[in-house]
Amino acid sequence: MIVRAVDYMVPDRKGERIRLITSILDPSGAVAEDLARCHHDRWEAETVAIS
């Protein structure tokens, strides 16, 4: 399977590096910054739901 990797830093976590893997290959279909923001929001929602 061909995938697209998006690396980004989380400033409020001491520069933690995150790697997001997606099957959305066309950057015009999902801009890297938008994917990172959605992933961050989802991660926070899941963390709160588990607590």
mmCIF file as Biopython writes it, N, C-alpha, C and O atoms, coordinates in Angstrom:
data_model
#
loop_
_atom_site.group_PDB
_atom_site.id
_atom_site.type_symbol
_atom_site.label_atom_id
_atom_site.label_alt_id
_atom_site.label_comp_id
_atom_site.label_asym_id
_atom_site.label_entity_id
_atom_site.label_seq_id
_atom_site.pdbx_PDB_ins_code
_atom_site.Cartn_x
_atom_site.Cartn_y
_atom_site.Cartn_z
_atom_site.occupancy
_atom_site.B_iso_or_equiv
_atom_site.auth_seq_id
_atom_site.auth_asym_id
_atom_site.pdbx_PDB_model_num
ATOM 1   N N  . MET A ? 1  ? 0.850   -1.175 0.000  1.0 0.0 1  A 1 
ATOM 2   C CA . MET A ? 1  ? 0.000   0.000  0.000  1.0 0.0 1  A 1 
ATOM 3   C C  . MET A ? 1  ? 0.894   1.237  0.000  1.0 0.0 1  A 1 
ATOM 4   O O  . MET A ? 1  ? 1.856   1.321  0.763  1.0 0.0 1  A 1 
ATOM 5   N N  . ILE A ? 2  ? 0.574   2.166  -0.840 1.0 0.0 2  A 1 
ATOM 6   C CA . ILE A ? 2  ? 1.301   3.436  -0.876 1.0 0.0 2  A 1 
ATOM 7   C C  . ILE A ? 2  ? 0.637   4.386  0.113  1.0 0.0 2  A 1 
ATOM 8   O O  . ILE A ? 2  ? -0.586  4.527  0.129  1.0 0.0 2  A 1 
ATOM 9   N N  . VAL A ? 3  ? 1.454   5.033  0.933  1.0 0.0 3  A 1 
ATOM 10  C CA . VAL A ? 3  ? 0.943   5.971  1.935  1.0 0.0 3  A 1 
ATOM 11  C C  . VAL A ? 3  ? 1.744   7.267  1.876  1.0 0.0 3  A 1 
ATOM 12  O O  . VAL A ? 3  ? 2.792   7.351  1.237  1.0 0.0 3  A 1 
ATOM 13  N N  . ARG A ? 4  ? 1.224   8.246  2.549  1.0 0.0 4  A 1 
ATOM 14  C CA . ARG A ? 4  ? 1.882   9.551  2.677  1.0 0.0 4  A 1 
ATOM 15  C C  . ARG A ? 4  ? 2.205   9.760  4.149  1.0 0.0 4  A 1 
ATOM 16  O O  . ARG A ? 4  ? 1.348   9.556  5.009  1.0 0.0 4  A 1 
ATOM 17  N N  . ALA A ? 5  ? 3.423   10.161 4.442  1.0 0.0 5  A 1 
ATOM 18  C CA . ALA A ? 5  ? 3.835   10.436 5.820  1.0 0.0 5  A 1 
ATOM 19  C C  . ALA A ? 5  ? 3.930   11.942 6.026  1.0 0.0 5  A 1 
ATOM 20  O O  . ALA A ? 5  ? 4.486   12.662 5.197  1.0 0.0 5  A 1 
ATOM 21  N N  . VAL A ? 6  ? 3.382   12.403 7.137  1.0 0.0 6  A 1 
ATOM 22  C CA . VAL A ? 6  ? 3.443   13.813 7.502  1.0 0.0 6  A 1 
ATOM 23  C C  . VAL A ? 6  ? 4.126   13.883 8.853  1.0 0.0 6  A 1 
ATOM 24  O O  . VAL A ? 6  ? 3.614   13.350 9.837  1.0 0.0 6  A 1 
ATOM 25  N N  . ASP A ? 7  ? 5.284   14.538 8.911  1.0 0.0 7  A 1 
ATOM 26  C CA . ASP A ? 7  ? 5.997   14.754 10.170 1.0 0.0 7  A 1 
ATOM 27  C C  . ASP A ? 7  ? 5.712   16.163 10.647 1.0 0.0 7  A 1 
ATOM 28  O O  . ASP A ? 7  ? 5.706   17.108 9.858  1.0 0.0 7  A 1 
ATOM 29  N N  . TYR A ? 8  ? 5.473   16.302 11.959 1.0 0.0 8  A 1 
ATOM 30  C CA . TYR A ? 8  ? 5.293   17.640 12.506 1.0 0.0 8  A 1 
ATOM 31  C C  . TYR A ? 8  ? 5.733   17.664 13.955 1.0 0.0 8  A 1 
ATOM 32  O O  . TYR A ? 8  ? 5.807   16.629 14.618 1.0 0.0 8  A 1 
ATOM 33  N N  . MET A ? 9  ? 6.024   18.861 14.434 1.0 0.0 9  A 1 
ATOM 34  C CA . MET A ? 9  ? 6.474   19.056 15.807 1.0 0.0 9  A 1 
ATOM 35  C C  . MET A ? 9  ? 5.323   19.596 16.640 1.0 0.0 9  A 1 
ATOM 36  O O  . MET A ? 9  ? 4.476   20.338 16.142 1.0 0.0 9  A 1 
ATOM 37  N N  . VAL A ? 10 ? 5.299   19.218 17.912 1.0 0.0 10 A 1 
ATOM 38  C CA . VAL A ? 10 ? 4.295   19.713 18.852 1.0 0.0 10 A 1 
ATOM 39  C C  . VAL A ? 10 ? 5.003   20.695 19.794 1.0 0.0 10 A 1 
ATOM 40  O O  . VAL A ? 10 ? 5.702   20.271 20.714 1.0 0.0 10 A 1 
ATOM 41  N N  . PRO A ? 11 ? 4.826   22.002 19.569 1.0 0.0 11 A 1 
ATOM 42  C CA . PRO A ? 11 ? 5.575   22.994 20.352 1.0 0.0 11 A 1 
ATOM 43  C C  . PRO A ? 11 ? 5.319   22.931 21.853 1.0 0.0 11 A 1 
ATOM 44  O O  . PRO A ? 11 ? 6.247   23.103 22.644 1.0 0.0 11 A 1 
ATOM 45  N N  . ASP A ? 12 ? 4.074   22.686 22.258 1.0 0.0 12 A 1 
ATOM 46  C CA . ASP A ? 12 ? 3.767   22.674 23.692 1.0 0.0 12 A 1 
ATOM 47  C C  . ASP A ? 12 ? 4.172   21.363 24.372 1.0 0.0 12 A 1 
ATOM 48  O O  . ASP A ? 12 ? 3.896   21.177 25.557 1.0 0.0 12 A 1 
ATOM 49  N N  . ARG A ? 13 ? 4.811   20.469 23.652 1.0 0.0 13 A 1 
ATOM 50  C CA . ARG A ? 13 ? 5.304   19.205 24.223 1.0 0.0 13 A 1 
ATOM 51  C C  . ARG A ? 13 ? 6.798   19.083 24.027 1.0 0.0 13 A 1 
ATOM 52  O O  . ARG A ? 13 ? 7.308   18.018 23.677 1.0 0.0 13 A 1 
ATOM 53  N N  . LYS A ? 14 ? 7.500   20.188 24.258 1.0 0.0 14 A 1 
ATOM 54  C CA . LYS A ? 14 ? 8.965   20.228 24.178 1.0 0.0 14 A 1 
ATOM 55  C C  . LYS A ? 14 ? 9.471   19.764 22.813 1.0 0.0 14 A 1 
ATOM 56  O O  . LYS A ? 14 ? 10.482  19.068 22.723 1.0 0.0 14 A 1 
ATOM 57  N N  . GLY A ? 15 ? 8.765   20.150 21.761 1.0 0.0 15 A 1 
ATOM 58  C CA . GLY A ? 15 ? 9.217   19.821 20.416 1.0 0.0 15 A 1 
ATOM 59  C C  . GLY A ? 15 ? 9.054   18.373 20.027 1.0 0.0 15 A 1 
ATOM 60  O O  . GLY A ? 15 ? 9.777   17.880 19.161 1.0 0.0 15 A 1 
ATOM 61  N N  . GLU A ? 16 ? 8.125   17.687 20.646 1.0 0.0 16 A 1 
ATOM 62  C CA . GLU A ? 16 ? 7.880   16.276 20.311 1.0 0.0 16 A 1 
ATOM 63  C C  . GLU A ? 16 ? 7.565   16.127 18.827 1.0 0.0 16 A 1 
ATOM 64  O O  . GLU A ? 16 ? 6.764   16.882 18.277 1.0 0.0 16 A 1 
ATOM 65  N N  . ARG A ? 17 ? 8.195   15.156 18.187 1.0 0.0 17 A 1 
ATOM 66  C CA . ARG A ? 17 ? 7.968   14.913 16.759 1.0 0.0 17 A 1 
ATOM 67  C C  . ARG A ? 17 ? 6.900   13.829 16.601 1.0 0.0 17 A 1 
ATOM 68  O O  . ARG A ? 17 ? 6.969   12.773 17.230 1.0 0.0 17 A 1 
ATOM 69  N N  . ILE A ? 18 ? 5.918   14.110 15.753 1.0 0.0 18 A 1 
ATOM 70  C CA . ILE A ? 18 ? 4.829   13.176 15.474 1.0 0.0 18 A 1 
ATOM 71  C C  . ILE A ? 18 ? 4.909   12.796 13.995 1.0 0.0 18 A 1 
ATOM 72  O O  . ILE A ? 18 ? 5.198   13.642 13.149 1.0 0.0 18 A 1 
ATOM 73  N N  . ARG A ? 19 ? 4.657   11.544 13.691 1.0 0.0 19 A 1 
ATOM 74  C CA . ARG A ? 19 ? 4.569   11.100 12.293 1.0 0.0 19 A 1 
ATOM 75  C C  . ARG A ? 19 ? 3.169   10.551 12.071 1.0 0.0 19 A 1 
ATOM 76  O O  . ARG A ? 19 ? 2.745   9.609  12.740 1.0 0.0 19 A 1 
ATOM 77  N N  . LEU A ? 20 ? 2.463   11.147 11.131 1.0 0.0 20 A 1 
ATOM 78  C CA . LEU A ? 20 ? 1.107   10.767 10.777 1.0 0.0 20 A 1 
ATOM 79  C C  . LEU A ? 20 ? 1.165   10.059 9.428  1.0 0.0 20 A 1 
ATOM 80  O O  . LEU A ? 20 ? 1.765   10.572 8.483  1.0 0.0 20 A 1 
ATOM 81  N N  . ILE A ? 21 ? 0.557   8.903  9.333  1.0 0.0 21 A 1 
ATOM 82  C CA . ILE A ? 21 ? 0.517   8.135  8.089  1.0 0.0 21 A 1 
ATOM 83  C C  . ILE A ? 21 ? -0.916  8.168  7.565  1.0 0.0 21 A 1 
ATOM 84  O O  . ILE A ? 21 ? -1.860  7.907  8.310  1.0 0.0 21 A 1 
ATOM 85  N N  . THR A ? 22 ? -1.074  8.488  6.284  1.0 0.0 22 A 1 
ATOM 86  C CA . THR A ? 22 ? -2.407  8.568  5.689  1.0 0.0 22 A 1 
ATOM 87  C C  . THR A ? 22 ? -2.418  7.956  4.299  1.0 0.0 22 A 1 
ATOM 88  O O  . THR A ? 22 ? -1.391  7.902  3.622  1.0 0.0 22 A 1 
ATOM 89  N N  . SER A ? 23 ? -3.567  7.504  3.889  1.0 0.0 23 A 1 
ATOM 90  C CA . SER A ? 23 ? -3.730  6.986  2.526  1.0 0.0 23 A 1 
ATOM 91  C C  . SER A ? 23 ? -4.163  8.099  1.568  1.0 0.0 23 A 1 
ATOM 92  O O  . SER A ? 23 ? -4.323  7.849  0.374  1.0 0.0 23 A 1 
ATOM 93  N N  . ILE A ? 24 ? -4.354  9.317  2.069  1.0 0.0 24 A 1 
ATOM 94  C CA . ILE A ? 24 ? -4.688  10.467 1.221  1.0 0.0 24 A 1 
ATOM 95  C C  . ILE A ? 24 ? -3.380  10.947 0.596  1.0 0.0 24 A 1 
ATOM 96  O O  . ILE A ? 24 ? -2.592  11.634 1.247  1.0 0.0 24 A 1 
ATOM 97  N N  . LEU A ? 25 ? -3.156  10.591 -0.644 1.0 0.0 25 A 1 
ATOM 98  C CA . LEU A ? 25 ? -1.888  10.879 -1.293 1.0 0.0 25 A 1 
ATOM 99  C C  . LEU A ? 25 ? -1.822  12.266 -1.914 1.0 0.0 25 A 1 
ATOM 100 O O  . LEU A ? 25 ? -0.741  12.848 -2.008 1.0 0.0 25 A 1 
ATOM 101 N N  . ASP A ? 26 ? -2.948  12.799 -2.333 1.0 0.0 26 A 1 
ATOM 102 C CA . ASP A ? 26 ? -2.980  14.094 -3.007 1.0 0.0 26 A 1 
ATOM 103 C C  . ASP A ? 26 ? -2.997  15.218 -1.968 1.0 0.0 26 A 1 
ATOM 104 O O  . ASP A ? 26 ? -3.980  15.361 -1.240 1.0 0.0 26 A 1 
ATOM 105 N N  . PRO A ? 27 ? -1.932  16.017 -1.884 1.0 0.0 27 A 1 
ATOM 106 C CA . PRO A ? 27 ? -1.897  17.107 -0.906 1.0 0.0 27 A 1 
ATOM 107 C C  . PRO A ? 27 ? -3.038  18.113 -1.062 1.0 0.0 27 A 1 
ATOM 108 O O  . PRO A ? 27 ? -3.412  18.775 -0.095 1.0 0.0 27 A 1 
ATOM 109 N N  . SER A ? 28 ? -3.587  18.231 -2.260 1.0 0.0 28 A 1 
ATOM 110 C CA . SER A ? 28 ? -4.709  19.162 -2.418 1.0 0.0 28 A 1 
ATOM 111 C C  . SER A ? 28 ? -5.982  18.594 -1.791 1.0 0.0 28 A 1 
ATOM 112 O O  . SER A ? 28 ? -6.920  19.343 -1.516 1.0 0.0 28 A 1 
ATOM 113 N N  . GLY A ? 29 ? -6.025  17.289 -1.564 1.0 0.0 29 A 1 
ATOM 114 C CA . GLY A ? 29 ? -7.166  16.662 -0.905 1.0 0.0 29 A 1 
ATOM 115 C C  . GLY A ? 29 ? -7.124  16.817 0.600  1.0 0.0 29 A 1 
ATOM 116 O O  . GLY A ? 29 ? -8.159  16.775 1.265  1.0 0.0 29 A 1 
ATOM 117 N N  . ALA A ? 30 ? -5.924  16.998 1.139  1.0 0.0 30 A 1 
ATOM 118 C CA . ALA A ? 30 ? -5.755  17.203 2.573  1.0 0.0 30 A 1 
ATOM 119 C C  . ALA A ? 30 ? -4.380  17.817 2.794  1.0 0.0 30 A 1 
ATOM 120 O O  . ALA A ? 30 ? -3.358  17.146 2.653  1.0 0.0 30 A 1 
ATOM 121 N N  . VAL A ? 31 ? -4.365  19.090 3.140  1.0 0.0 31 A 1 
ATOM 122 C CA . VAL A ? 31 ? -3.123  19.807 3.401  1.0 0.0 31 A 1 
ATOM 123 C C  . VAL A ? 31 ? -2.485  19.246 4.681  1.0 0.0 31 A 1 
ATOM 124 O O  . VAL A ? 31 ? -3.189  18.936 5.642  1.0 0.0 31 A 1 
ATOM 125 N N  . ALA A ? 32 ? -1.176  19.118 4.688  1.0 0.0 32 A 1 
ATOM 126 C CA . ALA A ? 32 ? -0.464  18.534 5.825  1.0 0.0 32 A 1 
ATOM 127 C C  . ALA A ? 32 ? -0.829  19.211 7.145  1.0 0.0 32 A 1 
ATOM 128 O O  . ALA A ? 32 ? -1.022  18.531 8.153  1.0 0.0 32 A 1 
ATOM 129 N N  . GLU A ? 33 ? -0.926  20.538 7.150  1.0 0.0 33 A 1 
ATOM 130 C CA . GLU A ? 33 ? -1.264  21.256 8.382  1.0 0.0 33 A 1 
ATOM 131 C C  . GLU A ? 33 ? -2.653  20.881 8.881  1.0 0.0 33 A 1 
ATOM 132 O O  . GLU A ? 33 ? -2.871  20.764 10.087 1.0 0.0 33 A 1 
ATOM 133 N N  . ASP A ? 34 ? -3.592  20.692 7.959  1.0 0.0 34 A 1 
ATOM 134 C CA . ASP A ? 34 ? -4.952  20.298 8.347  1.0 0.0 34 A 1 
ATOM 135 C C  . ASP A ? 34 ? -4.960  18.890 8.936  1.0 0.0 34 A 1 
ATOM 136 O O  . ASP A ? 34 ? -5.639  18.633 9.930  1.0 0.0 34 A 1 
ATOM 137 N N  . LEU A ? 35 ? -4.208  17.980 8.322  1.0 0.0 35 A 1 
ATOM 138 C CA . LEU A ? 35 ? -4.120  16.614 8.852  1.0 0.0 35 A 1 
ATOM 139 C C  . LEU A ? 35 ? -3.532  16.617 10.250 1.0 0.0 35 A 1 
ATOM 140 O O  . LEU A ? 35 ? -4.031  15.929 11.141 1.0 0.0 35 A 1 
ATOM 141 N N  . ALA A ? 36 ? -2.473  17.389 10.444 1.0 0.0 36 A 1 
ATOM 142 C CA . ALA A ? 36 ? -1.831  17.460 11.756 1.0 0.0 36 A 1 
ATOM 143 C C  . ALA A ? 36 ? -2.790  18.008 12.804 1.0 0.0 36 A 1 
ATOM 144 O O  . ALA A ? 36 ? -2.864  17.485 13.916 1.0 0.0 36 A 1 
ATOM 145 N N  . ARG A ? 37 ? -3.522  19.059 12.453 1.0 0.0 37 A 1 
ATOM 146 C CA . ARG A ? 37 ? -4.474  19.666 13.390 1.0 0.0 37 A 1 
ATOM 147 C C  . ARG A ? 37 ? -5.586  18.678 13.756 1.0 0.0 37 A 1 
ATOM 148 O O  . ARG A ? 37 ? -5.938  18.549 14.928 1.0 0.0 37 A 1 
ATOM 149 N N  . CYS A ? 38 ? -6.131  17.992 12.771 1.0 0.0 38 A 1 
ATOM 150 C CA . CYS A ? 38 ? -7.194  17.011 13.027 1.0 0.0 38 A 1 
ATOM 151 C C  . CYS A ? 38 ? -6.681  15.859 13.882 1.0 0.0 38 A 1 
ATOM 152 O O  . CYS A ? 38 ? -7.369  15.399 14.793 1.0 0.0 38 A 1 
ATOM 153 N N  . HIS A ? 39 ? -5.483  15.400 13.588 1.0 0.0 39 A 1 
ATOM 154 C CA . HIS A ? 39 ? -4.898  14.307 14.359 1.0 0.0 39 A 1 
ATOM 155 C C  . HIS A ? 39 ? -4.701  14.724 15.807 1.0 0.0 39 A 1 
ATOM 156 O O  . HIS A ? 39 ? -4.995  13.957 16.724 1.0 0.0 39 A 1 
ATOM 157 N N  . HIS A ? 40 ? -4.203  15.937 16.014 1.0 0.0 40 A 1 
ATOM 158 C CA . HIS A ? 40 ? -3.994  16.452 17.373 1.0 0.0 40 A 1 
ATOM 159 C C  . HIS A ? 40 ? -5.319  16.552 18.125 1.0 0.0 40 A 1 
ATOM 160 O O  . HIS A ? 40 ? -5.410  16.153 19.286 1.0 0.0 40 A 1 
ATOM 161 N N  . ASP A ? 41 ? -6.346  17.084 17.461 1.0 0.0 41 A 1 
ATOM 162 C CA . ASP A ? 41 ? -7.670  17.210 18.090 1.0 0.0 41 A 1 
ATOM 163 C C  . ASP A ? 41 ? -8.235  15.839 18.438 1.0 0.0 41 A 1 
ATOM 164 O O  . ASP A ? 41 ? -8.802  15.653 19.515 1.0 0.0 41 A 1 
ATOM 165 N N  . ARG A ? 42 ? -8.083  14.888 17.539 1.0 0.0 42 A 1 
ATOM 166 C CA . ARG A ? 42 ? -8.594  13.529 17.782 1.0 0.0 42 A 1 
ATOM 167 C C  . ARG A ? 42 ? -7.867  12.888 18.957 1.0 0.0 42 A 1 
ATOM 168 O O  . ARG A ? 42 ? -8.487  12.263 19.817 1.0 0.0 42 A 1 
ATOM 169 N N  . TRP A ? 43 ? -6.544  13.049 18.984 1.0 0.0 43 A 1 
ATOM 170 C CA . TRP A ? 43 ? -5.749  12.472 20.071 1.0 0.0 43 A 1 
ATOM 171 C C  . TRP A ? 43 ? -6.181  13.046 21.418 1.0 0.0 43 A 1 
ATOM 172 O O  . TRP A ? 43 ? -6.318  12.304 22.391 1.0 0.0 43 A 1 
ATOM 173 N N  . GLU A ? 44 ? -6.395  14.356 21.484 1.0 0.0 44 A 1 
ATOM 174 C CA . GLU A ? 44 ? -6.837  14.976 22.734 1.0 0.0 44 A 1 
ATOM 175 C C  . GLU A ? 44 ? -8.216  14.466 23.140 1.0 0.0 44 A 1 
ATOM 176 O O  . GLU A ? 44 ? -8.453  14.208 24.320 1.0 0.0 44 A 1 
ATOM 177 N N  . ALA A ? 45 ? -9.124  14.317 22.184 1.0 0.0 45 A 1 
ATOM 178 C CA . ALA A ? 45 ? -10.476 13.821 22.482 1.0 0.0 45 A 1 
ATOM 179 C C  . ALA A ? 45 ? -10.420 12.399 23.016 1.0 0.0 45 A 1 
ATOM 180 O O  . ALA A ? 45 ? -11.118 12.069 23.975 1.0 0.0 45 A 1 
ATOM 181 N N  . GLU A ? 46 ? -9.598  11.556 22.404 1.0 0.0 46 A 1 
ATOM 182 C CA . GLU A ? 46 ? -9.482  10.170 22.862 1.0 0.0 46 A 1 
ATOM 183 C C  . GLU A ? 46 ? -8.844  10.090 24.238 1.0 0.0 46 A 1 
ATOM 184 O O  . GLU A ? 46 ? -9.240  9.263  25.060 1.0 0.0 46 A 1 
ATOM 185 N N  . THR A ? 47 ? -7.869  10.935 24.494 1.0 0.0 47 A 1 
ATOM 186 C CA . THR A ? 47 ? -7.197  10.938 25.803 1.0 0.0 47 A 1 
ATOM 187 C C  . THR A ? 47 ? -8.171  11.333 26.905 1.0 0.0 47 A 1 
ATOM 188 O O  . THR A ? 47 ? -8.166  10.740 27.984 1.0 0.0 47 A 1 
ATOM 189 N N  . VAL A ? 48 ? -9.005  12.331 26.637 1.0 0.0 48 A 1 
ATOM 190 C CA . VAL A ? 48 ? -9.980  12.799 27.622 1.0 0.0 48 A 1 
ATOM 191 C C  . VAL A ? 48 ? -11.041 11.707 27.831 1.0 0.0 48 A 1 
ATOM 192 O O  . VAL A ? 48 ? -11.474 11.483 28.961 1.0 0.0 48 A 1 
ATOM 193 N N  . ALA A ? 49 ? -11.458 11.036 26.771 1.0 0.0 49 A 1 
ATOM 194 C CA . ALA A ? 49 ? -12.498 10.013 26.877 1.0 0.0 49 A 1 
ATOM 195 C C  . ALA A ? 49 ? -12.023 8.820  27.694 1.0 0.0 49 A 1 
ATOM 196 O O  . ALA A ? 49 ? -12.828 8.173  28.364 1.0 0.0 49 A 1 
ATOM 197 N N  . ILE A ? 50 ? -10.738 8.521  27.650 1.0 0.0 50 A 1 
ATOM 198 C CA . ILE A ? 50 ? -10.183 7.376  28.394 1.0 0.0 50 A 1 
ATOM 199 C C  . ILE A ? 50 ? -10.052 7.698  29.877 1.0 0.0 50 A 1 
ATOM 200 O O  . ILE A ? 50 ? -10.217 6.815  30.719 1.0 0.0 50 A 1 
ATOM 201 N N  . SER A ? 51 ? -9.757  8.953  30.204 1.0 0.0 51 A 1 
ATOM 202 C CA . SER A ? 51 ? -9.519  9.349  31.597 1.0 0.0 51 A 1 
ATOM 203 C C  . SER A ? 51 ? -10.750 9.240  32.446 1.0 0.0 51 A 1 
ATOM 204 O O  . SER A ? 51 ? -10.704 9.539  33.640 1.0 0.0 51 A 1 
#
